[in-house]
Amino acid sequence: MTVPPDTDGLLAQLEARYGSPVRREEPLARHGTFAVGGPADAWVSIRREDDLLPLVALARQHAWPLMLVGNGTNVLYADAGARGIVARMAIDAWRLDEVDGEHAILHAGAGASLPKLVNDLAERGLAGLEWGAGVPGTIGGAIVSNAGAHGACTGDTLRTARVLFTGAAGAPPVVRELSAAELDLEYRHSRFRAARRVDFDDDGRPVAAPRAAIEPPEMITGGTFLLWRDDPALAISPAGSSRRRASRAKRSAGRRSRPGTPTSSSTPAAPPPPRSSTSSLWPAAPCASGSASRWSWRSSCAATGRLTAAVAW
């Protein structure tokens, strides 16, 4: 796919709309935890959902490739870089809506840092995501992979996901809210992994997936989660038990990693056992591993616990 000749004009339009977040010839190595990757023609950080649809329209108008990415903790960029626009989902705002005295709904942008959010929620005495204290990713990435640890996973508390459908066969882009039941949640898998998964042939070589002008076809912009208040009897303060669990999760993740070594967030340990729901307000989510029908990124990680290939979030 070639880049149109009006590179400067398009970059000028991006800068006029998005301002300082736009960077020319931005090294992608700066935006992935593997610390590799050549330059992108244009790099832009999207901080509001309202800016997404105009960006997709602009890319289509100028026939520019557009790749939407997350925090870079599970992506391996090519040394050749990327033509067109690479846009990072940096929507990190979040808020809480009280349901009753025991529960609250969390509304979080896809770019919200999972470990930071977990610590902020623990300070407020809210539990449900403390397993993510040591996971170096975002809310969007957690939904894509149905991330989890210590017998819990994203699907335990996820209620809905807001999704940008970039539009196929000329259909206009649109943002829709999908229920958790529509996300095909399994162990470290969701419907969003299908376009990101790397498959391998019989000789063990990666098979390139079909490319589109705008990728991925579905991109998470945010999610809602049903959280619960900690039992004050478990600790001195209502926030105590969730804070301790978050601290343990962070320490455990630290022991499994090597500081200063480029890595990703998708190097899981052994699959956890099934976890039953702790509340009648949401169904149990599939947090345990299951069999896979073909050799893939998902099945190879579950089988060996080693990083075999990296796919984009």
C-alpha distance (Angstrom), angle and dihedral (degrees) to the residues before:
residue distance angle dihedral
M1 . . .
T2 3.80 . .
V3 3.77 128.9 .
P4 3.83 116.2 -116.6
P5 3.81 116.8 -114.4
D6 3.83 94.6 -114.5
T7 3.81 93.6 78.2
D8 3.78 94.7 136.5
G9 3.81 92.3 47.4
L10 3.78 94.1 51.7
L11 3.78 92.8 45.3
A12 3.79 88.5 50.7
Q13 3.81 89.6 54.0
L14 3.77 91.5 49.6
E15 3.79 91.2 49.8
A16 3.79 91.4 47.9
R17 3.82 91.5 54.0
Y18 3.80 103.1 34.9
G19 3.79 102.8 24.0
S20 3.78 121.8 -165.3
P21 3.83 96.7 6.0
V22 3.84 88.2 73.5
R23 3.82 115.1 92.3
R24 3.80 128.5 -178.9
E25 3.81 121.4 -136.9
E26 3.79 90.2 -0.4
P27 3.85 114.3 -174.9
L28 3.79 106.8 -122.0
A29 3.80 89.3 -152.4
R30 3.81 86.2 78.8
H31 3.80 90.9 61.4
G32 3.79 104.5 48.5
T33 3.78 130.7 67.1
F34 3.81 90.4 -131.5
A35 3.83 86.4 64.1
V36 3.81 94.1 -139.3
G37 3.79 133.1 112.5
G38 3.79 140.0 97.0
P39 3.82 127.5 -113.1
A40 3.79 128.3 -59.7
D41 3.81 116.3 -141.2
A42 3.80 88.3 -129.3
W43 3.81 131.0 7.3
V44 3.79 121.1 -167.2
S45 3.81 132.9 175.2
I46 3.81 114.4 -141.1
R47 3.80 111.7 -151.6
R48 3.82 100.3 169.0
E49 3.78 130.2 49.9
D50 3.81 89.1 -137.4
D51 3.81 89.3 66.6
L52 3.80 94.7 58.9
L53 3.80 101.8 73.7
P54 3.85 93.8 49.7
L55 3.81 89.2 49.5
V56 3.81 92.1 53.4
A57 3.82 90.0 46.9
L58 3.80 91.6 50.2
A59 3.79 92.5 49.7
R60 3.79 90.9 50.7
Q61 3.79 93.1 46.4
H62 3.80 91.7 55.7
A63 3.83 96.1 34.9
W64 3.79 90.9 -121.6
P65 3.79 123.2 154.7
L66 3.80 112.2 -112.7
M67 3.80 124.3 -163.4
L68 3.80 119.4 -173.3
V69 3.79 114.8 -154.1
G70 3.77 139.8 173.3
N71 3.78 132.6 -142.2
G72 3.80 95.5 -41.5
T73 3.81 97.0 -118.5
N74 3.80 92.1 122.5
V75 3.79 106.0 31.4
L76 3.79 134.2 94.3
Y77 3.81 112.3 -156.2
A78 3.80 121.7 -153.9
D79 3.79 120.1 -111.3
A80 3.81 87.1 -124.4
G81 3.79 90.1 63.3
A82 3.80 124.2 -143.2
R83 3.77 131.6 -65.2
G84 3.75 118.7 -134.9
I85 3.79 124.7 7.0
V86 3.78 127.0 -15.5
A87 3.81 109.7 -167.1
R88 3.78 122.8 -167.6
M89 3.78 118.6 -148.3
A90 3.80 100.6 -128.4
I91 3.82 97.7 162.9
D92 3.79 97.8 136.4
A93 3.81 105.5 156.1
W94 3.81 118.8 120.6
R95 3.79 139.3 177.9
L96 3.80 140.5 -178.1
D97 3.81 129.2 -127.1
E98 3.79 116.6 -165.1
V99 3.81 115.4 -127.5
D100 3.80 99.1 179.6
G101 3.76 137.0 -41.7
E102 3.81 91.4 -66.0
H103 3.80 105.3 38.1
A104 3.81 141.3 44.8
I105 3.80 134.7 -174.2
L106 3.80 116.2 -126.3
H107 3.81 117.1 -151.7
A108 3.82 108.5 -166.3
G109 3.78 133.9 173.3
A110 3.79 118.9 -122.3
G111 3.80 91.4 -113.1
A112 3.80 95.9 55.6
S113 3.81 111.6 122.4
L114 3.79 108.0 -112.9
P115 3.84 98.3 -148.4
K116 3.81 92.7 45.2
L117 3.79 91.7 47.8
V118 3.81 91.5 48.3
N119 3.80 91.2 54.4
D120 3.81 92.3 47.0
L121 3.81 90.5 51.0
A122 3.81 92.3 47.1
E123 3.81 88.9 55.4
R124 3.82 87.0 56.7
G125 3.80 92.9 49.0
L126 3.80 94.8 -110.7
A127 3.79 120.9 141.2
G128 3.78 135.6 -168.7
L129 3.80 104.5 82.6
E130 3.81 102.5 48.5
W131 3.82 90.8 112.2
G132 3.83 85.2 74.1
A133 3.81 96.7 63.1
G134 3.80 91.2 104.1
V135 3.81 98.9 35.2
P136 3.84 110.7 106.7
G137 3.77 97.7 -145.8
T138 3.78 146.5 83.5
I139 3.78 137.5 -97.7
G140 3.79 90.3 -101.2
G141 3.78 93.0 52.0
A142 3.79 91.4 46.6
I143 3.81 90.4 56.0
V144 3.81 93.6 45.8
S145 3.81 92.7 55.2
N146 3.80 98.0 27.7
A147 3.78 82.5 -124.6
G148 3.76 120.5 -156.6
A149 3.78 148.4 148.3
H150 3.81 140.7 -165.1
G151 3.81 93.0 29.9
A152 3.81 95.2 -51.9
C153 3.79 131.9 97.4
T154 3.80 143.3 -174.9
G155 3.78 92.3 -97.3
D156 3.81 91.3 63.1
T157 3.80 91.9 76.0
L158 3.82 104.6 14.2
R159 3.79 113.3 116.5
T160 3.82 104.8 168.2
A161 3.80 140.9 -3.1
R162 3.78 126.4 -149.7
V163 3.79 108.6 -137.4
L164 3.79 133.9 -168.4
F165 3.79 110.2 -142.4
T166 3.78 103.3 -158.4
G167 3.80 92.4 -157.1
A168 3.79 130.3 -109.0
A169 3.80 129.2 -138.1
G170 3.77 92.3 8.8
A171 3.81 96.5 -48.4
P172 3.81 113.0 147.5
P173 3.81 116.9 -105.4
V174 3.78 115.6 -104.7
V175 3.81 139.3 177.1
R176 3.80 114.9 -131.6
E177 3.79 134.4 175.7
L178 3.80 115.2 -125.4
S179 3.78 126.5 -166.3
A180 3.79 119.9 -122.7
A181 3.81 88.3 -109.3
E182 3.82 89.1 63.5
L183 3.81 94.4 54.7
D184 3.83 99.7 75.9
L185 3.80 91.7 -129.5
E186 3.79 116.2 -164.6
Y187 3.78 135.0 148.1
R188 3.84 104.7 -44.0
H189 3.80 89.5 -21.3
S190 3.79 142.4 99.5
R191 3.79 136.2 163.4
F192 3.82 87.8 -87.2
R193 3.80 93.1 65.3
A194 3.80 93.9 67.5
A195 3.82 92.9 77.1
R196 3.82 92.1 42.0
R197 3.79 102.5 43.6
V198 3.81 120.7 109.8
D199 3.80 115.0 -141.3
F200 3.80 126.7 -163.1
D201 3.78 132.9 -142.1
D202 3.81 125.8 -130.7
D203 3.80 90.2 -84.4
G204 3.78 93.0 54.8
R205 3.81 95.4 -107.2
P206 3.82 119.0 139.2
V207 3.79 114.7 -108.3
A208 3.79 114.2 -138.3
A209 3.79 114.1 -124.3
P210 3.82 120.1 -131.3
R211 3.79 111.4 -86.9
A212 3.78 128.1 -134.4
A213 3.79 131.9 -165.7
I214 3.81 90.3 -113.7
E215 3.79 119.5 35.5
P216 2.93 141.4 -132.6
P217 3.83 101.4 22.6
E218 3.82 89.8 -145.6
M219 3.80 121.9 36.5
I220 3.79 126.1 -179.5
T221 3.79 115.7 -127.0
G222 3.81 98.1 177.4
G223 3.77 147.5 -32.7
T224 3.79 144.0 -140.3
F225 3.81 124.0 -132.1
L226 3.78 133.5 -169.3
L227 3.81 108.5 -133.0
W228 3.78 130.8 -179.1
R229 3.78 136.7 -144.6
D230 3.77 117.0 -105.5
D231 3.78 119.1 -111.9
P232 3.82 105.7 -102.9
A233 3.82 89.1 -148.3
L234 3.82 89.2 68.6
A235 3.79 95.1 63.9
I236 3.77 144.4 9.5
S237 3.82 90.5 -97.2
P238 3.81 129.5 30.3
A239 3.82 88.5 -112.8
G240 3.77 94.4 48.9
S241 3.79 102.9 91.8
S242 3.81 95.6 43.9
R243 3.80 89.6 46.5
R244 3.80 91.4 51.6
R245 3.81 92.3 47.7
A246 3.80 90.8 49.4
S247 3.80 89.8 49.5
R248 3.82 91.9 50.3
A249 3.81 91.2 48.7
K250 3.80 91.0 51.2
R251 3.81 92.9 48.8
S252 3.80 91.0 47.9
A253 3.80 91.6 51.9
G254 3.79 90.0 48.9
R255 3.78 92.3 54.8
R256 3.82 90.9 53.6
S257 3.81 94.7 50.8
R258 3.78 134.0 69.2
P259 3.82 110.7 -132.6
G260 3.78 114.1 -125.0
T261 3.81 94.3 17.3
P262 3.84 116.5 120.6
T263 3.78 106.2 -118.0
S264 3.80 142.7 138.6
S265 3.77 137.6 -114.0
S266 3.82 91.8 -114.8
T267 3.77 103.2 78.1
P268 3.79 99.1 106.4
A269 3.76 128.5 -170.6
A270 3.78 122.1 -132.1
P271 3.82 113.9 -39.9
P272 3.80 112.1 -91.1
P273 3.80 123.3 -122.4
P274 3.83 120.6 -99.9
R275 3.77 114.6 -75.3
S276 3.76 122.9 -148.6
S277 3.78 122.6 -142.1
T278 3.79 118.4 -94.9
S279 3.78 95.0 -154.0
S280 3.79 138.7 41.7
L281 3.81 89.5 -134.3
W282 3.81 92.7 82.3
P283 3.82 135.9 21.3
A284 3.76 124.4 -110.8
A285 3.80 112.1 -88.2
P286 3.81 125.8 -137.7
C287 3.81 100.9 -100.6
A288 3.80 97.2 150.3
S289 3.77 124.2 83.6
G290 3.76 122.3 -103.4
S291 3.77 135.7 -172.1
A292 3.80 119.9 -75.0
S293 3.79 122.8 -142.4
R294 3.82 95.2 -139.3
W295 3.79 140.4 20.9
S296 3.77 105.7 -87.9
W297 3.78 144.3 142.2
R298 3.79 89.8 -86.2
S299 3.81 97.2 48.4
S300 3.81 94.9 41.0
C301 3.79 92.6 53.4
A302 3.80 92.6 47.8
A303 3.79 91.0 48.2
T304 3.80 100.8 45.1
G305 3.80 107.1 16.8
R306 3.84 88.4 -134.0
L307 3.78 131.1 117.6
T308 3.81 105.4 -105.3
A309 3.80 100.6 165.2
A310 3.76 137.5 -11.8
V311 3.76 125.4 -123.9
A312 3.76 128.0 -166.6
W313 3.72 125.2 -95.4
